[in-house]
Amino acid sequence: MNYDFETIMDRSGKDALAIDAIGAGVAWATVPTKPKNGFSVIPMWVADMNFATVPTIPQAIIKRAEHPAYGYFLPTKEYYDSIIRWHEKRNGITGLSKRHIGYENGVLGCVSTAIQAFTAPGEKILLHSPTQYSHAKYLQRRQKKNDRRLCSKQNLQPCGADRQLSYHL
């Protein structure tokens, strides 16, 4: 695919952190000061892209956004097939099927999948506070199954005397 990576876009006034925040004193980020007179802003201080997105992406977003309901969705055969085709074409992976592809509809599902994938029974998990209620309840249920040990900043005792924490979620 040929694509234009050379056209310079004017992103001023489009809420682009890399452009509009310079010299603005944003409270939640370390922002460069405005350049001296005679110098131009070079937006290379934040991971951002200063070239247009391939046209098919905004077209697909606009098409989907035309429907007024934005709830959770059920992955279709087309969803999985597109991932499989992409891996075949991009990475040369064959034999991939739907059962090899994980899908999560929200943060809690992703957190629970990460815990299952990256911790073993008996390993320690640090739960930062405050946290969303559903995350804490999920971890408490896992702990009751004696599957994972829940730790908190306020009470590191369940983590053992060494206080070595394997994963920070």
Secondary structure, DSSP 8 states (H G I E B T S, - for coil): -----------TTTT-HHHHTTTT--TTS-------TT------SSS---S---THHHHHHHHHHTSS--------HHHHHHHHHHHHHHH---S--GGG----SSHHHHHHHHHHHH--TT-EEEE-SS--HHHHHHHHHHHHTTSSEEEESS--GGG-TT---SEE-
